[in-house]
Amino acid sequence: MAGQGGSIGDSGGATRPLRVAVLGAGTVGREVVAGLLEGRSPGLAPESGAFELVGVAARDLVRAAASGIPAHLLTDAPAHLVAGATDVVVELMGGEEPARTLIAAALTAGKAVVTANKYVVARHGPELEAIARLTRAPFRYEAAVMGGTPILRLLSEDLAGTTVSSLRGIVNGTTNHILTEMAANGVGYADALADAQASGYAEADPTGDVEGGDAADKLVVLARLAFGVWLDRAGIAVHRRGDRPGITGVTAGDLARANRDGLAIRLLASARRRASDGRLEAAVLTTAVPEASALGQTNGVRNRIEIEAERLGRLAVEGPGAGGAATAAAVLADLLAVRRGDGSTWGDLPAAALETAASLLPKARSFFVGPSGVKYPVED
Ligand code: HSE
C-alpha cells in the first residue's frame, strides 16, 4: 500500500481501509464526502471497512462545515493531505491549478488519484498518464465525462474488442439544460443559465460551458479512450458564428423557428477517424437535429453519446451529465475500482501518442437558418 512500502497499483484485496483525502468541498466534493460517510452503496458501507475518509480540503472552511462536513476532517491545506498518510487522493477542486500540481504530486508518490477534472485531464493527460504508468499509481477520471453516466470504462474495456470509427453527442449538461428550458418552457437565456448554476450543473465560471470549451475538454478525454490518442486540446475546433461561440449566439427566436420546423438545437461534440488517411477529425458544433431523434429527445441535464464501432455498429449511452449527486456516483465507483485493484481508466490500452485533430466539418446536407441569421448544420 502507498505509505506502507508497497503500491496500491500492484494489487487489490487490501485488508485495511484505504485512506481517502478529498480535495474540494464544492458541489461534487460534498456529495462524495456524504457518500463515503453514509456508505451509499454496499461496497461503501462503514462495515465493509473499505475506506477511511482522513481529510477534506476546502477553500472556505466555515461554509464547508455548514454544509455538514465534520469539522475535524476539514483543512485549507490540500498539499498537506496529498503529502500525508493517504492512499487515495480525490481531486474535485476543478480548474487548472493547484489541481494539476496536486494530482501530479499524488501520482508521483504512488498514490491513487480519482478526479472529475476534465479541464486538467484534457490539457495535461499525457504527462499525468506517463507519471501514473511510471509509478503504477491508479489514475481514474470516469466522472470527467457525462457526470454520473458510465462512458469511459465502456470505451477502454467493454469496446476493447472492436475499433471505434466515430462518436458524437451531447456532453455538457449546462448547455443542454439551457437549450431545453428556452425551447420547451420559454425561459430566457440568463434565467436558464442561472437555473443551471443553482442546480449545480455549471462550472464556477460558466464561460467554458456556454462557449463549448467544456465540451471540447470532454472530447479530448473521450478520444483518448475511443481512439487511443491524446488530442492537442488547442487543436479542437469550437465552431463560432461571428463572435458567438458555443450556444451564446442561439436566440429564443431560433429555437422557436427550429421547433416549428421539427428540429431541436443541440451542442454536439464529435470526433471521427477519416477513412482516407486515418487522421482524427474533431469539433464542437451547435447543430440542428430532428426533434424526434434520440439526440433531439435528450433533454435537460441529460447527456447522450452515440458511438460507431467497426463490426459492432452503433450504440449509445445516455444519462445524467452533471450535478453533484450524479457525478459523485461516478467518483465513488472509481474509488471502488481502486479498491478492487482495477488500475487506471485506460485499463489495458497502450500508452497514447499525441495528435492534432483536423477540424471536423459538418456532414450536413442542409442548414437551418434562424431569425437571428445564425446558420446551423442539420444532422440526422
Ligand atoms: N459543467 C459541466 C456540465 C459539469 O454542465 O456538463 C459536468 O461535467
Residues whose N, C-alpha, C, O or C-beta is under 5 A from the ligand:
A	BS01	HSE	A144 V171 N172 G173 T174 Y201 A202 E203 D209 G321 A322
